[in-house]
Amino acid sequence: MQHDFTLQKRLIMFGVGLLLVADVGLAAYSWRLSSSPRTPRQQLARESTQLELLRADLRRASDIRAKMPDIQKDCDKFEREKLKPAGSGYSAVSAELGSIASKSALHIDDLSFHPKEIPNRGLQMVEMEATVTGDYASVVRFLNGLQRSESVYEVDGLTLTADSQSHAGGALRVNLRMKTYFRDAA
């Protein structure tokens, strides 16, 4: 019985060895096929295609370079017209959020600002955290009001919880994380 097991073990090892030798042979054959020289026509066609792709990239880069002054003017115009100056921006944002909240039948319980400088741009990014209370429709109207505002507001996230302090059914407490941007006073 021990002799049969030893014979089986040797046959299995021989089969595995044979498979490994075949695998190495096929790998060498595959490598040889992939590194075989191409005909000059094939090489020319491949390099011509690559040249056309590079020329197209250069044309796109030249177009972008030509449009950069106009794009910079548009960005500057956007910053002048849409972003509030840093000195009066906080009160203007507070007033605007209060107005949007009152039109939405929502109550702002807490509002805090966390400014961060954007280097070399003359801008400040202001992260805001607000807690608002109202029903579902009011929250949707408030978010819609933020979206339609002339000012720039970016809602990063919101957390919805049931308002345990309110006795009215369906009241929600929403914690909002938002961003806005102020330009440095020039």
Buried (B, 14 or more C-beta within 10 A) or exposed (E): EEEEEEEEEEEEEEEEEEEEEEEEEEEEEEEEEEEEEEEEEEEEEEEEEEEEEEEEEEEEEEEEEEEEEEEEEEEEEEBEEEBBBBEEBBEBBBEBBBEBBEEBEBBBBEBEBEEEEEEEEBBBBBBBBBBBBBBEEBBEBBBEBBEEBEBBBEEEEBEEEEBEEBEEEEBBBBBBBBBBBBBBEE
